[in-house]
Amino acid sequence: MARKKSPGLTDAELRLMEVLWRKGSATVSDVVESLPKNVPLAYSTVLTTLRILENKGYVRHNKEGRAFVYLPVVGREQARENAVTHLVRRFFENSPELLMLNLLEQKKVAPEELRRLRKRIEEEES
């Protein structure tokens, strides 16, 4: 049975998007060369993953000479927002409050982060 397509970014896709967000645009060879050395990926794997990202609407390409140059269509902030929305909808009954309570209960928020959150909440309430 075929694996269900992920609407969000898989770990492998996110690695390639990080390269494109950092560089702005890149050929497949540029992406391969820009990946961390501890994550060696074959040219064909990167090409296949970029095509998947294009089908998902995260990137597009332009042809320059014989090379395809890939550009991000979705920015980092929009990708984060999409991921959080998916997470909240899937695991937290579509409730941001449940997500935040879970983070607080699991002690995943440092004291300095809590201060910044309190300040941000106060600003929103004003």
C-alpha positions in Angstrom: 0.0 0.0 0.0 1.4 3.4 -0.9 2.3 5.8 1.9 -0.1 8.8 2.4 1.3 12.1 1.2 2.1 14.5 4.0 0.5 17.9 3.4 3.2 19.5 5.6 6.9 19.2 5.4 8.7 16.0 6.2 12.1 16.1 7.9 13.8 15.6 4.5 11.8 18.3 2.8 12.4 20.7 5.6 16.2 20.2 5.2 15.9 21.2 1.6 13.6 24.1 2.3 16.1 25.4 4.9 18.7 25.6 2.1 16.3 27.4 -0.2 15.2 29.9 2.5 18.8 30.6 3.3 20.0 30.9 -0.3 16.9 32.4 -1.9 17.2 30.1 -4.9 19.4 27.1 -5.9 20.0 24.4 -8.4 19.8 20.8 -7.4 23.6 20.8 -7.2 23.7 23.9 -5.1 21.2 22.2 -2.6 23.3 19.0 -2.5 26.5 21.0 -1.8 24.7 23.2 0.9 23.4 20.3 2.9 25.2 19.5 6.2 28.0 17.0 5.6 26.4 14.6 8.2 23.4 14.4 5.9 24.8 13.2 2.6 22.0 12.9 0.0 22.3 11.8 -3.6 21.6 14.2 -6.4 18.6 12.1 -7.5 17.2 12.0 -4.0 17.4 15.8 -3.8 15.8 16.2 -7.3 13.0 13.9 -6.4 12.3 15.7 -3.1 12.4 19.1 -4.8 9.8 17.8 -7.3 7.6 16.6 -4.4 8.0 20.1 -2.8 6.9 21.6 -6.1 3.9 19.4 -6.3 3.0 20.4 -2.8 3.3 24.1 -3.7 6.3 24.9 -1.5 8.7 25.6 -4.4 8.7 26.5 -8.1 11.5 26.3 -10.6 12.8 28.4 -13.5 14.9 27.0 -16.3 18.2 28.8 -16.7 20.2 27.2 -19.5 20.1 23.5 -18.9 19.6 23.8 -15.1 16.4 24.2 -13.1 16.7 26.8 -10.4 14.3 26.2 -7.5 12.8 29.1 -5.4 10.7 28.9 -2.3 7.1 29.9 -2.8 6.2 29.4 0.9 8.2 31.4 3.4 9.6 30.0 6.7 6.9 31.8 8.8 4.1 30.5 6.7 5.5 27.0 6.9 5.7 27.3 10.7 2.1 28.6 10.8 0.9 25.7 8.7 2.8 23.2 10.9 1.4 24.6 14.1 -2.2 24.8 12.7 -1.9 21.1 11.6 -0.5 20.1 15.0 -3.2 22.0 16.9 -6.0 20.6 14.7 -4.7 17.0 14.8 -3.6 16.5 18.4 -5.2 19.3 20.4 -8.9 19.4 19.3 -8.2 22.5 17.3 -7.5 24.4 20.6 -4.4 26.5 20.9 -5.1 26.7 24.6 -4.7 22.9 24.9 -1.4 23.1 23.2 -0.1 25.8 25.5 -1.4 24.0 28.6 0.3 20.9 27.5 3.6 22.7 27.0 3.3 24.3 30.4 2.3 21.1 32.2 5.2 19.3 30.6 7.6 22.1 31.7 8.7 22.7 28.1 8.7 26.4 28.6 11.7 28.1 30.3 11.2 30.9 32.8 12.5 33.5 30.4 10.1 32.3 27.7 7.3 32.5 30.2 8.2 36.2 30.9 8.1 37.0 27.2 4.8 35.1 26.8 3.2 37.0 29.7 4.4 40.3 28.2 3.0 39.4 24.8 -0.3 38.3 26.3 -0.6 41.6 28.2 0.2 43.5 25.0 -2.6 41.6 23.2 -5.1 42.4 26.0 -4.3 46.1 25.9 
